[in-house]
Amino acid sequence: MTIENPIATAVPAGATELALAESSGADASCSCCAIPDASASTAAAETAASDAAGLVSADYAVAGMTCGSCVSHVSAELGALEGVDSVDVALVAGGVSTVTVRSTAPLADAAVAAAVEEAGYAVVAR
């Protein structure tokens, strides 16, 4: 005789139910394990992309940064350049970090290098 699981699972609107491995023959999936629908995050990414439309993005290799304070100094100096919208740093402590600068127009490499040097670090070639 087979006994069906009498407990029905409800998946919240906008979520995708995950299929989990069965445990002791019972259905192990549940609505609390549901993940948000990928279309929701895609919509958020499209909104962010449209906000960033018209911005120029450039990556720079910066040597010498070791911590969050280093990141703050470099970000502040680069953020002070005319037209800079945002600065993101992928820190590689003690190595060469990638600094992404988004601006309303292309920045002169010399201006970026000078700002990074003012913070106490160096733009290097990869």
NUDO-866844 format. One record per atom (N, C-alpha, C, O): residue in one letter; y, z, x. Coordinates in steps of 0.1 Angstrom, whole numbers, padded with zeros to 4 digits, always signed. Layout:
REM NUDO-866844
AYZX/...
***
This chain:
REM NUDO-866844
M-0012+0000+0008/M+0000+0000+0000/M+0012+0000+0009/M+0013+0008+0018/T+0022-0009+0006/T+0034-0010+0014/T+0046-0004+0005/T+0047-0006-0006/I+0053+0005+0012/I+0065+0011+0005/I+0077+0005+0011/I+0080+0004+0023/E+0085-0001+0002/E+0098-0007+0005/E+0108+0004+0007/E+0108+0015+0002/N+0118+0001+0016/N+0129+0011+0019/N+0138+0011+0007/N+0144+0001+0004/P+0139+0023+0000/P+0147+0023-0012/P+0162+0024-0010/P+0170+0024-0019/I+0166+0026+0003/I+0180+0028+0006/I+0186+0014+0009/I+0182+0008+0019/A+0196+0010+0002/A+0203-0002+0004/A+0214+0000+0013/A+0221+0011+0012/T+0217-0009+0022/T+0228-0007+0031/T+0240-0016+0026/T+0238-0027+0021/A+0252-0010+0028/A+0264-0017+0023/A+0272-0021+0036/A+0274-0012+0044/V+0276-0033+0037/V+0284-0038+0048/V+0298-0039+0044/V+0301-0046+0034/P+0307-0032+0050/P+0321-0032+0046/P+0327-0047+0047/P+0322-0055+0055/A+0336-0050+0038/A+0342-0063+0038/A+0348-0066+0052/A+0354-0057+0058/G+0347-0078+0056/G+0352-0082+0069/G+0344-0077+0081/G+0349-0078+0093/A+0332-0072+0079/A+0323-0068+0090/A+0311-0076+0090/A+0307-0082+0080/T+0304-0077+0101/T+0292-0083+0103/T+0281-0073+0106/T+0283-0064+0114/E+0270-0074+0098/E+0259-0064+0100/E+0251-0068+0112/E+0247-0079+0113/L+0248-0058+0121/L+0240-0060+0132/L+0225-0058+0128/L+0222-0049+0121/A+0216-0067+0134/A+0202-0065+0131/A+0197-0056+0143/A+0196-0061+0154/L+0193-0044+0140/L+0188-0035+0150/L+0173-0034+0150/L+0167-0038+0140/A+0167-0030+0161/A+0153-0029+0161/A+0148-0019+0151/A+0154-0009+0148/E+0136-0022+0145/E+0131-0013+0135/E+0125-0001+0142/E+0120-0001+0153/S+0126+0011+0135/S+0121+0023+0140/S+0112+0029+0130/S+0116+0032+0119/S+0099+0031+0134/S+0089+0037+0125/S+0087+0029+0112/S+0085+0035+0102/G+0089+0016+0113/G+0087+0008+0101/G+0099+0008+0092/G+0099+0001+0082/A+0109+0016+0094/A+0121+0017+0085/A+0132+0008+0090/A+0132+0004+0102/D+0140+0004+0081/D+0151-0005+0084/D+0162+0004+0092/D+0167+0013+0087/A+0164+0000+0105/A+0173+0008+0113/A+0187+0004+0113/A+0196+0010+0119/S+0190-0007+0105/S+0204-0012+0105/S+0212-0004+0094/S+0206+0000+0084/C+0225-0002+0097/C+0233+0005+0088/C+0247+0000+0088/C+0251-0007+0098/S+0255+0003+0078/S+0269-0002+0078/S+0278+0004+0088/S+0288-0002+0092/C+0274+0016+0093/C+0283+0022+0104/C+0281+0015+0117/C+0289+0016+0126/C+0271+0007+0118/C+0268-0001+0130/C+0274-0015+0129/C+0272-0023+0139/A+0280-0018+0119/A+0286-0031+0116/A+0298-0033+0126/A+0305-0024+0128/I+0299-0045+0130/I+0311-0049+0139/I+0321-0057+0131/I+0317-0064+0122/P+0334-0057+0135/P+0343-0065+0128/P+0340-0080+0129/P+0334-0084+0139/D+0344-0087+0119/D+0342-0101+0118/D+0349-0108+0130/D+0361-0104+0132/A+0343-0117+0137/A+0350-0123+0148/A+0362-0131+0144/A+0371-0133+0152/S+0363-0136+0132/S+0374-0143+0127/S+0387-0135+0127/S+0398-0140+0129/A+0385-0122+0125/A+0397-0113+0125/A+0403-0112+0139/A+0415-0113+0141/S+0395-0111+0150/S+0400-0110+0163/S+0405-0124+0168/S+0414-0125+0176/T+0399-0135+0163/T+0404-0148+0166/T+0418-0150+0160/T+0427-0156+0166/A+0420-0145+0148/A+0433-0146+0141/A+0444-0138+0150/A+0455-0143+0151/A+0440-0127+0155/A+0449-0119+0163/A+0452-0126+0176/A+0464-0126+0180/A+0442-0132+0182/A+0445-0140+0194/A+0454-0152+0192/A+0462-0155+0200/E+0452-0158+0180/E+0460-0170+0177/E+0475-0166+0175/E+0484-0173+0178/T+0477-0154+0169/T+0490-0149+0167/T+0497-0146+0180/T+0508-0149+0182/A+0489-0139+0189/A+0494-0136+0202/A+0498-0149+0210/A+0508-0150+0217/A+0489-0159+0208/A+0492-0172+0215/A+0504-0179+0210/A+0512-0184+0218/S+0506-0178+0197/S+0518-0184+0191/S+0531-0176+0196/S+0542-0183+0197/D+0530-0163+0197/D+0541-0155+0202/D+0544-0159+0217/D+0556-0159+0221/A+0534-0162+0224/A+0536-0166+0238/A+0539-0180+0241/A+0542-0185+0252/A+0540-0188+0230/A+0543-0202+0231/A+0556-0204+0237/A+0566-0197+0234/G+0557-0213+0246/G+0570-0216+0253/G+0571-0208+0266/G+0581-0210+0273/L+0562-0198+0268/L+0563-0191+0281/L+0555-0198+0292/L+0545-0204+0289/V+0560-0196+0304/V+0553-0201+0316/V+0545-0190+0322/V+0551-0179+0324/S+0533-0192+0326/S+0525-0182+0332/S+0521-0186+0346/S+0517-0197+0349/A+0523-0177+0356/A+0520-0179+0370/A+0513-0167+0376/A+0517-0156+0373/D+0503-0170+0384/D+0495-0159+0390/D+0499-0159+0405/D+0501-0169+0412/Y+0500-0146+0410/Y+0503-0144+0424/Y+0493-0135+0430/Y+0489-0125+0423/A+0490-0137+0443/A+0481-0127+0450/A+0490-0118+0457/A+0498-0122+0466/V+0488-0105+0455/V+0496-0095+0461/V+0487-0085+0468/V+0478-0079+0463/A+0490-0083+0481/A+0483-0073+0490/A+0490-0060+0491/A+0502-0059+0491/G+0481-0050+0492/G+0487-0036+0496/G+0487-0026+0484/G+0490-0015+0487/M+0485-0031+0472/M+0486-0021+0461/M+0473-0013+0460/M+0462-0018+0462/T+0475+0000+0458/T+0463+0009+0457/T+0462+0017+0445/T+0451+0023+0442/C+0472+0018+0436/C+0471+0027+0425/C+0481+0022+0414/C+0488+0012+0415/G+0481+0030+0403/G+0490+0027+0392/G+0505+0028+0395/G+0513+0020+0390/S+0508+0036+0405/S+0522+0037+0409/S+0527+0024+0416/S+0538+0019+0414/C+0518+0019+0424/C+0520+0006+0430/C+0523-0005+0420/C+0532-0013+0421/V+0514-0005+0410/V+0515-0015+0399/V+0529-0013+0392/V+0535-0023+0389/S+0533-0001+0389/S+0545+0002+0383/S+0557-0004+0391/S+0566-0010+0385/H+0557-0002+0404/H+0568-0006+0412/H+0569-0021+0412/H+0580-0027+0411/V+0558-0028+0414/V+0557-0043+0414/V+0562-0048+0401/V+0570-0057+0400/S+0556-0042+0390/S+0560-0047+0376/S+0574-0045+0374/S+0580-0054+0367/A+0580-0034+0378/A+0595-0032+0376/A+0603-0042+0383/A+0613-0047+0378/E+0600-0045+0396/E+0608-0054+0403/E+0607-0068+0398/E+0617-0075+0396/L+0594-0072+0394/L+0593-0086+0388/L+0599-0086+0374/L+0604-0097+0371/G+0598-0076+0367/G+0603-0075+0353/G+0618-0077+0353/G+0624-0080+0343/A+0625-0073+0364/A+0639-0074+0365/A+0644-0088+0368/A+0656-0091+0367/L+0635-0097+0372/L+0639-0111+0374/L+0643-0118+0361/L+0637-0115+0350/E+0653-0126+0361/E+0658-0133+0349/E+0647-0142+0343/E+0641-0150+0350/G+0645-0140+0330/G+0636-0148+0323/G+0622-0142+0322/G+0613-0148+0315/V+0619-0132+0329/V+0605-0126+0329/V+0603-0119+0316/V+0611-0110+0311/D+0592-0123+0309/D+0588-0117+0296/D+0578-0106+0298/D+0579-0095+0292/S+0568-0108+0307/S+0558-0097+0309/S+0552-0099+0323/S+0552-0110+0329/V+0546-0088+0328/V+0539-0088+0341/V+0526-0080+0338/V+0526-0069+0333/D+0515-0087+0342/D+0502-0080+0341/D+0496-0080+0355/D+0497-0090+0362/V+0490-0069+0358/V+0484-0067+0372/V+0469-0064+0370/V+0465-0055+0363/A+0460-0072+0377/A+0446-0069+0378/A+0445-0062+0392/A+0443-0069+0402/L+0445-0049+0392/L+0446-0042+0405/L+0432-0042+0412/L+0422-0039+0406/V+0433-0045+0424/V+0421-0044+0433/V+0426-0035+0444/V+0432-0039+0454/A+0423-0022+0442/A+0428-0011+0451/A+0424-0014+0466/A+0412-0015+0469/G+0434-0015+0474/G+0432-0018+0488/G+0429-0032+0492/G+0427-0035+0503/G+0429-0041+0482/G+0426-0055+0484/G+0437-0064+0479/G+0449-0060+0480/V+0434-0076+0475/V+0444-0085+0470/V+0443-0085+0455/V+0433-0089+0449/S+0454-0081+0448/S+0454-0080+0434/S+0461-0092+0428/S+0468-0099+0435/T+0457-0096+0416/T+0463-0107+0409/T+0474-0102+0400/T+0472-0094+0391/V+0486-0108+0402/V+0497-0104+0393/V+0501-0117+0385/V+0504-0127+0391/T+0500-0115+0372/T+0504-0126+0363/T+0517-0123+0357/T+0520-0113+0351/V+0526-0133+0359/V+0540-0132+0354/V+0542-0143+0344/V+0540-0155+0346/R+0547-0139+0332/R+0550-0148+0321/R+0565-0148+0320/R+0572-0137+0318/S+0571-0160+0320/S+0585-0161+0319/S+0589-0173+0311/S+0581-0182+0307/T+0602-0173+0307/T+0607-0184+0298/T+0609-0197+0306/T+0610-0208+0300/A+0609-0197+0319/A+0610-0208+0328/A+0603-0205+0341/A+0601-0194+0344/P+0599-0216+0348/P+0592-0213+0361/P+0601-0205+0370/P+0613-0207+0370/L+0595-0196+0377/L+0603-0188+0387/L+0601-0194+0401/L+0591-0200+0404/A+0612-0192+0409/A+0611-0197+0423/A+0602-0187+0430/A+0603-0175+0429/D+0593-0193+0438/D+0583-0185+0446/D+0590-0176+0455/D+0586-0164+0457/A+0602-0180+0461/A+0609-0171+0470/A+0615-0159+0462/A+0615-0148+0468/A+0619-0161+0450/A+0624-0149+0442/A+0613-0140+0439/A+0615-0127+0439/V+0601-0145+0436/V+0589-0136+0433/V+0585-0129+0445/V+0583-0116+0445/A+0585-0136+0457/A+0581-0129+0469/A+0591-0118+0473/A+0587-0108+0478/A+0604-0121+0471/A+0614-0111+0474/A+0613-0099+0466/A+0615-0088+0471/A+0610-0101+0453/A+0609-0089+0444/A+0597-0081+0448/A+0597-0069+0448/V+0586-0088+0451/V+0573-0080+0455/V+0576-0073+0468/V+0572-0061+0470/E+0583-0079+0478/E+0586-0073+0490/E+0596-0061+0488/E+0595-0051+0495/E+0605-0062+0479/E+0614-0051+0475/E+0606-0039+0471/E+0610-0027+0473/A+0595-0041+0464/A+0586-0030+0459/A+0578-0025+0470/A+0572-0014+0469/G+0577-0032+0482/G+0570-0027+0493/G+0556-0034+0495/G+0548-0028+0502/Y+0554-0045+0490/Y+0541-0052+0491/Y+0544-0067+0495/Y+0555-0071+0497/A+0533-0075+0496/A+0535-0088+0500/A+0527-0098+0492/A+0515-0095+0488/V+0533-0110+0489/V+0526-0121+0482/V+0518-0128+0493/V+0524-0131+0504/V+0505-0130+0491/V+0497-0137+0501/V+0491-0149+0495/V+0489-0150+0483/A+0486-0158+0504/A+0479-0170+0499/A+0465-0167+0498/A+0459-0159+0506/R+0458-0172+0488/R+0444-0170+0486/R+0436-0180+0493/R+0423-0180+0492/
***
